[in-house]
Amino acid sequence: MKHIIFLLLTLMLLAPQAFASPEFKFDFATQVTNDGTYTKHWSDVYPPDPKADIIFYSAAYNVSYERLTALRFLYVVYDPYSNVVAVQTQDSFNRNYGPSIVFSTLHPGSDWLEGIYKVKIVVYDMIDRDAFKDNVATDPFAIGMDPDKYKTFYETGSNAGALGILLSRGNPIAQAVLNFRIDRSVTIYPPDRFLLHDVKFTDGINDRIVGEKLQIEVKLDNNYKEDGTVKLAMLVDSALVSTQEVTVKGLNTSTVLFDAKAGKLGTFKLHFGADTPDVKYKNAELTFTIKNESDATRLDVPKITITGMNINKEFVPFGENVTVSVSAINNGKTGSKTITVYSNRVPVGSAEMSLLYLEEKTVEIPLDLKNKGINKITVSDAPALFRNVFVQDAETSSIQDNPVLKRVSESPLKVSMVVVFLAFAGVLYYIRNRLKYDDFPAATTTEAVLNNPMKTVLPDLGAFKNAGAGTKSWLLQMFKPKASEPGQKFTEPLKQDRDYRILHRQDVKVKLISKLRNEMKKKLRR
């Protein structure tokens, strides 16, 4: 009994491999996928355009041998006159029991004739079963002779060719024939390349109220691999309302939004158009009704929302009023609302605001603030909106009465820029004067002055001319010849050029050098 049970279990395990017969499927697909599924081509008709894709879908089931599948698919294309116009091959290699699924893409030639084309498909099994039995070991002792080789083979099979178990041509195991047509009148795009569908109002309400803003949402599918652009038109009862150019990535969906306004009463039909025949429509029409507010049932209570708040001044003297402007909109039934203004959480003013449906209004509320210092102004139902007002004594608020100081306080940035400019100008003026009057050689150059005073202090006429007033005065006062000296009767200061010539006379030069050395030595002793 045990032997019978064991035999039955063995047969059950071997049944898929022993008894399942090979199966094959061939067809034309619209796109290449990675999950093995495919979408059948919409017509099997193609234009003679090299941009068109003729995609062959091929699938083989139950063809593995020892958990290894190696197939070659051959495609031979014949034109209407039985002439071969294309040959393609596609290989499939799997290390499992799963099916072999391949996609092969053919591009028609621009010179292809119109008519019916035939595709003959042959499937080759590339496994050499005899070599497999001779070259592949299954015994653990034989595998142990070269474990790395067999590890690679049994896990991935990538070294099957090196083991010599793959044929160069293969054995044909299946064949099939497919037909397609070449027609110059068709395009490469599917008839529903763009699919416009599922139009609706974004809030999901079809009963509208006159005067309200509308937003319509519609989805646009691109069923082709390349990006596409289409210009959509939204119409109401065949009257153009809005247009929009939309670009959708290949094999993707975009959500398109249109804005409109409910302008008149009645029941209307909303639909779409496009500038290309490649757009198909599905659930792309919408019927809606526009009513008066009084006839609408979806508005039950007013919905007045505060949208903004502002003040007319931030600094005020004590006893002076501040005006607060409050803006609001009503998204509900016509009604009113009391707007209360607070200063540091204490009510200081209020106003009644009445609004129709979708009406926007601004109301001004005067405030008499009694607290000196900072007053935080807030509005009821909108705590996030606040302003600060500083209340000060009347005598300290002279800035409000002085027009000059008022202009200064209103433009602090400009005042800061002027101060910076004046400071910069003062620094430049100071540096200029230092360079002009303090250009006598520094202590670090004293040795050079003693060694060569003429070259260092007065190297040329230009140097004397460009010397500062302090240096010139010191030199002229120090070396000016006395009236008692022979040939020198100078009692008044001379002009720069003449002074320089006097200093460069030979007898004056000697005195200059001597006196300059003595003077510099005195300075060094100090």
MOBEL-V778686 format. One record per residue. N is the residue number from 1. PHI is phi in whole degrees, -180 to 180 (NA if undefined). OMEGA is omega in degrees with one decimal (NA if undefined). BURIAL is + if it has 24 or more other ideal C-beta (glycine too) atoms within 12 Angstrom, else -. Layout:
N	PHI	OMEGA	BURIAL
N	PHI	OMEGA	BURIAL
This chain:
1	NA	179.3	-
2	-63	-179.5	-
3	-66	179.9	-
4	-67	179.1	-
5	-62	179.3	-
6	-63	178.8	-
7	-65	179.2	-
8	-65	178.2	-
9	-63	178.6	-
10	-63	179.0	-
11	-65	178.9	-
12	-66	179.1	-
13	-69	-178.0	-
14	-87	-174.1	-
15	-59	-178.7	-
16	-60	-177.8	-
17	-87	-172.9	-
18	-84	-170.1	-
19	-116	-179.0	-
20	-71	-179.1	-
21	-89	179.7	-
22	-62	177.1	-
23	-131	-177.4	-
24	-136	177.5	+
25	-142	-179.0	+
26	-133	-179.1	+
27	-165	173.6	+
28	-98	-177.5	+
29	-113	179.2	+
30	-94	-178.9	+
31	-159	177.8	+
32	-90	178.9	-
33	-123	-179.9	-
34	-100	-177.1	-
35	-97	177.5	-
36	88	178.2	-
37	-85	179.3	-
38	-149	174.2	+
39	-112	-176.6	-
40	-64	177.5	-
41	-61	-171.9	+
42	-70	-175.8	-
43	-148	-172.7	-
44	59	177.6	+
45	-122	-174.2	+
46	-133	174.1	+
47	-84	175.4	+
48	-76	-174.8	+
49	-127	179.7	-
50	-59	177.3	-
51	-79	-180.0	-
52	-74	179.8	+
53	-113	170.3	+
54	-97	-172.6	+
55	-103	176.4	+
56	-91	174.4	+
57	-102	-179.1	+
58	-133	179.8	+
59	-138	178.0	+
60	-126	-178.7	+
61	-118	174.4	+
62	59	-179.9	-
63	-119	-178.2	+
64	-76	176.5	+
65	-126	-177.6	+
66	52	179.1	-
67	62	178.7	+
68	-134	178.0	+
69	-126	176.6	+
70	-138	-175.8	+
71	-124	172.5	+
72	-129	179.3	+
73	-103	179.7	+
74	-111	179.6	+
75	-121	177.0	+
76	-119	-174.8	+
77	-106	-179.9	+
78	-116	178.1	+
79	-83	-178.4	+
80	-60	179.3	-
81	-103	176.4	-
82	65	173.9	-
83	-92	179.5	-
84	-74	-179.6	-
85	-115	179.9	+
86	-161	175.1	+
87	-136	179.1	-
88	-140	175.1	+
89	-130	178.0	+
90	-144	-178.6	+
91	-99	176.6	-
92	-137	-178.7	+
93	-136	-178.9	+
94	-131	174.8	+
95	-111	178.3	-
96	-164	178.6	-
97	-94	-175.2	-
98	-73	-179.9	-
99	-75	173.8	+
100	-105	-177.4	+
101	-122	-179.2	+
102	-133	172.8	+
103	-120	177.6	+
104	-126	-174.4	+
105	-107	178.3	+
106	-120	177.9	+
107	-108	-179.3	-
108	-67	178.1	+
109	-84	180.0	-
110	-69	-179.9	-
111	-98	179.9	-
112	-68	-179.4	+
113	-79	175.9	-
114	-73	178.9	-
115	141	-177.8	-
116	-91	177.8	-
117	-111	-177.8	+
118	-114	177.5	+
119	-118	175.5	+
120	-97	-175.4	+
121	-115	175.5	+
122	-126	178.9	+
123	-108	-179.9	+
124	-112	172.0	+
125	-90	-172.9	+
126	-94	-178.1	+
127	-90	174.2	+
128	-90	-174.2	+
129	-66	178.5	-
130	-65	178.6	-
131	-66	178.7	-
132	-61	-179.4	+
133	-66	-176.6	-
134	-83	-170.3	-
135	-101	-176.2	+
136	-109	-179.4	+
137	-94	174.0	-
138	-118	179.8	-
139	-76	-177.6	-
140	-61	179.9	-
141	-70	177.0	-
142	-71	177.4	-
143	-63	-179.6	-
144	-65	177.1	-
145	-68	178.9	-
146	-148	-172.7	-
147	-65	-178.5	-
148	-64	179.7	-
149	-62	-177.2	-
150	-75	174.8	+
151	-62	178.2	-
152	-64	-176.5	-
153	-66	-175.6	+
154	-76	178.2	+
155	-91	-176.1	-
156	-121	-176.9	-
157	74	-176.1	+
158	-68	179.3	-
159	-102	-179.8	+
160	-63	178.4	+
161	-64	178.9	-
162	-66	178.0	-
163	-81	177.2	+
164	76	-177.6	-
165	-108	177.4	+
166	-111	179.6	+
167	-83	177.8	-
168	-79	-179.8	-
169	-112	-178.9	-
170	90	178.8	+
171	-108	179.8	-
172	-66	-179.4	-
173	-122	178.8	+
174	-162	174.9	+
175	-149	-178.5	-
176	-156	179.9	+
177	-133	174.0	-
178	-122	178.8	+
179	-126	171.9	+
180	-141	-175.1	+
181	-123	173.5	+
182	-104	-176.6	+
183	-142	-177.5	-
184	-72	-176.2	-
185	-84	-178.3	-
186	-98	177.8	+
187	-109	179.0	-
188	-78	-175.7	+
189	-93	174.8	+
190	-70	-179.5	+
191	-63	175.8	-
192	-112	178.4	+
193	-53	172.1	+
194	-109	176.7	+
195	-120	178.1	+
196	-96	-172.6	+
197	-153	171.5	+
198	57	176.0	-
199	-84	178.8	+
200	-166	168.6	+
201	-75	-175.7	+
202	-62	178.2	-
203	-93	175.5	-
204	75	-176.9	-
205	-108	179.6	-
206	-97	175.7	+
207	-92	-174.4	+
208	-102	-179.3	+
209	-119	-175.8	+
210	-58	178.5	+
211	95	-176.5	+
212	-83	178.1	+
213	-83	-177.5	-
214	-118	173.6	+
215	-132	-176.0	+
216	-110	-179.5	+
217	-117	176.9	+
218	-145	-178.1	+
219	-106	-178.5	+
220	-128	178.7	+
221	-97	170.3	+
222	-109	-175.5	+
223	-93	178.2	+
224	-118	-173.3	+
225	-70	-178.0	+
226	-93	175.9	-
227	-63	-179.2	-
228	-138	179.5	+
229	-123	179.9	-
230	-142	176.9	+
231	-100	-178.4	-
232	-98	176.5	+
233	-124	176.1	+
234	-100	-177.0	+
235	-124	173.5	+
236	-124	-175.1	+
237	52	177.5	-
238	67	176.1	-
239	-99	-177.2	-
240	-68	179.5	-
241	-110	-175.8	+
242	-159	175.1	+
243	-129	-179.7	-
244	-157	176.8	+
245	-93	-173.2	-
246	-124	173.7	+
247	-113	-178.4	-
248	-120	177.5	+
249	-65	-178.7	-
250	-58	178.6	-
251	57	179.2	-
252	-134	179.2	-
253	-124	176.6	-
254	-119	174.9	+
255	-100	-175.9	-
256	-109	-179.4	+
257	-115	175.4	-
258	-119	177.4	+
259	-109	179.0	-
260	-153	179.2	+
261	-141	179.8	-
262	-74	-171.3	+
263	-99	-176.9	-
264	-145	-175.4	-
265	-79	175.3	-
266	137	176.3	-
267	-109	-171.7	-
268	-132	177.4	+
269	-119	179.8	-
270	-100	179.0	+
271	-149	-171.6	+
272	-132	172.5	+
273	-138	-178.6	+
274	-146	-178.6	+
275	-92	179.6	-
276	-143	178.4	+
277	-77	-177.9	-
278	-80	-178.7	+
279	-103	173.3	+
280	-112	-172.4	+
281	-125	177.7	+
282	-147	-175.3	-
283	52	-175.8	-
284	-109	176.0	+
285	-123	-176.0	+
286	-143	176.6	+
287	-103	-178.3	-
288	-145	-177.0	+
289	-125	175.7	+
290	-112	-177.4	+
291	-124	170.0	+
292	-72	179.1	-
293	-60	-177.7	+
294	-68	-179.6	-
295	-93	-177.7	-
296	-76	-179.1	+
297	-102	-175.9	-
298	-88	175.7	-
299	-102	-177.8	+
300	-108	-178.4	-
301	-136	174.1	-
302	-66	176.3	+
303	-130	-177.2	-
304	-90	-177.1	+
305	-119	177.5	+
306	-77	-175.7	+
307	-109	-179.0	+
308	-169	179.0	-
309	-151	179.9	+
310	-151	178.9	+
311	-127	-176.1	+
312	-88	177.8	-
313	-157	-178.3	+
314	-108	177.6	-
315	-122	-178.2	+
316	-137	172.6	+
317	-74	-178.8	-
318	-61	-180.0	+
319	96	179.4	-
320	-98	-176.4	+
321	-77	172.8	-
322	-119	179.8	+
323	-104	178.7	+
324	-106	177.6	+
325	-104	-178.1	+
326	-120	178.9	+
327	-109	-178.8	+
328	-150	176.5	+
329	-135	179.8	+
330	-110	177.1	+
331	-100	179.9	+
332	-132	-178.3	+
333	-67	178.7	+
334	-56	-178.2	+
335	-173	-177.8	-
336	-132	-178.6	-
337	-152	176.4	+
338	-90	179.4	-
339	-98	-179.7	+
340	-112	178.7	+
341	-107	-177.3	+
342	-119	171.0	+
343	-121	-175.2	+
344	52	176.0	-
345	71	177.7	-
346	-111	179.9	-
347	-61	-180.0	-
348	-129	179.3	+
349	-178	179.8	+
350	-157	177.9	-
351	-157	178.0	+
352	-96	-178.3	-
353	-123	178.1	+
354	-110	-176.7	-
355	-137	170.6	+
356	-79	176.9	+
357	-62	-179.8	+
358	68	178.2	+
359	-80	175.1	+
360	-115	-176.0	-
361	-149	176.0	+
362	-124	179.7	-
363	-120	179.2	+
364	-106	-176.3	-
365	-123	177.4	+
366	-78	-179.4	-
367	-126	172.3	+
368	-114	-174.3	-
369	-82	-176.4	+
370	-99	-176.9	-
371	-96	175.3	-
372	-77	-177.9	-
373	97	-176.5	-
374	-84	175.0	-
375	-116	177.8	+
376	-87	-176.3	+
377	-94	177.0	+
378	-130	-178.0	+
379	-125	179.7	+
380	-59	177.5	+
381	68	178.6	-
382	-144	-177.1	+
383	-64	-179.4	-
384	-72	178.5	-
385	-93	178.7	+
386	-149	174.5	-
387	-139	177.6	+
388	-106	177.0	-
389	-123	-179.9	+
390	-102	179.3	+
391	-102	-177.2	+
392	-133	179.1	+
393	-62	-177.1	-
394	-63	-177.5	-
395	-71	179.7	-
396	-90	-177.3	-
397	-106	-179.9	-
398	-61	178.2	-
399	-61	179.3	-
400	-74	-177.0	+
401	-90	-180.0	-
402	-82	-176.3	-
403	-64	-179.4	-
404	-68	179.4	-
405	-64	178.3	-
406	-65	178.0	-
407	-65	179.0	-
408	-65	-179.2	-
409	-67	179.7	-
410	-79	-177.6	-
411	-129	-179.4	-
412	-64	-179.7	-
413	-66	179.5	-
414	-65	178.8	-
415	-62	179.2	-
416	-62	179.2	-
417	-63	179.5	-
418	-65	179.8	-
419	-62	179.4	-
420	-62	179.8	-
421	-64	179.7	-
422	-64	178.3	-
423	-63	179.5	-
424	-64	178.7	-
425	-64	177.8	-
426	-63	178.3	-
427	-64	178.4	-
428	-62	179.6	-
429	-64	179.6	-
430	-64	-179.4	-
431	-64	-180.0	-
432	-61	179.8	-
433	-67	177.9	-
434	-63	178.8	-
435	-68	-176.1	-
436	-80	-172.7	-
437	-106	-176.5	-
438	-118	-177.4	-
439	-100	176.0	-
440	-68	-176.3	+
441	-52	-177.5	+
442	-75	-178.3	-
443	-63	-178.3	-
444	-67	-179.8	-
445	-109	-176.4	-
446	-63	-180.0	+
447	-58	179.1	-
448	-64	179.5	-
449	-66	-179.2	+
450	-66	-177.6	+
451	-74	-177.8	-
452	-145	-173.8	-
453	-65	-178.2	+
454	-67	-178.5	+
455	-73	-175.4	-
456	-80	-174.1	+
457	-88	-177.1	+
458	-130	-175.5	+
459	-69	-179.4	-
460	-160	-178.9	-
461	-62	-179.8	-
462	-62	179.7	-
463	-65	179.2	-
464	-68	179.3	+
465	-64	-175.3	-
466	-87	179.8	-
467	-66	179.2	+
468	-68	-178.7	-
469	-61	-179.8	-
470	-64	-179.3	-
471	-67	179.7	+
472	-60	-178.9	+
473	-61	-179.5	-
474	-65	-178.7	-
475	-67	-177.6	+
476	-67	178.8	+
477	-68	-175.8	-
478	-76	-172.3	+
479	-112	-179.3	+
480	-66	-178.7	+
481	-63	178.0	+
482	-86	-177.3	-
483	-68	-178.0	-
484	-78	-179.0	-
485	-72	-177.2	-
486	-63	177.7	-
487	77	-177.8	-
488	-125	179.4	-
489	-123	-180.0	-
490	-111	178.8	-
491	-117	-179.4	-
492	-116	176.1	-
493	-60	-179.7	-
494	-97	176.1	-
495	-70	-171.2	-
496	-59	-176.2	+
497	-65	-179.8	-
498	-68	177.4	-
499	-57	-178.0	+
500	-66	178.7	+
501	-65	177.8	-
502	-62	-178.5	+
503	-65	-178.1	+
504	-95	169.6	-
505	-66	-170.8	-
506	-59	-177.6	-
507	-68	178.4	-
508	-72	179.3	+
509	-59	-178.8	-
510	-62	178.4	-
511	-63	-179.5	+
512	-60	-178.1	+
513	-63	-177.4	+
514	-64	-178.2	-
515	-67	180.0	+
516	-65	178.2	+
517	-64	-179.0	+
518	-62	-179.2	-
519	-64	-179.0	+
520	-69	177.0	+
521	-64	176.7	-
522	-61	179.4	-
523	-63	-180.0	-
524	-69	-179.9	-
525	-64	178.2	-
526	-69	NA	-
